[in-house]
Amino acid sequence: MASEQPRLILRNATIFVDRISRVGQAREVTLPTPEVTVEEFRNAGMIKARDVNLGYSKLEASFVETAFDPAVIGLFGLAPGVVKDFLVTGALVDEDGTTTSAISYLRGFLRQFDPGAWEAGSKAETTFNLSVHEFKLEIGGRSIIEMDDFDIKVNGVSQYQSIRNALLL
């Protein structure tokens, strides 16, 4: 019988930027928000409009650091086509003590950094915004979502394979 106690509660998280751990530096991480792009259709004979799935919106992510680290800031403004790896890890803990790993693999580029306000005697924070080309989310070692510019896999199953086949890809 499944437990009725709260499960998979995010207890801690961190990010690796260009394969370097940001433990103790990163304060907050926002993962990409996959969103279906829809167009409203109401054609002849239809009594109401409906949304039609036309693909997906671009992916973005962000993280906030209390560090003003030149190693991270130096990833901004790299040549077009240069992408970096970002890895977000989380510890999901059930109330019975079971711990499950959540891992998000991101590949993209640092699109913006905001050094925020600097004030004597106050914590300064820098916000980094990413354009994400590839996104994968695993929970407990199981691939849940995997997206790139050409396909999306849900629970390991391609949702666009028939379209890719029709395009001879």
Secondary structure, 3 states (H helix, E strand, C coil): CCCCCCCCEEEEEEEEECCEECCCCEEEEECCCCCEEEEEECCCCCCCCEEEEEEECCEEEEEEECCCCHHHHCCECCCCCCCEEEEEEEEEECCCCCEEEEEEEEEEEEEEEECCCCCCCCCCCEEEEEEEEEEEEEECCEEEEEECCCCEEECCEECCHHHHHHCCC
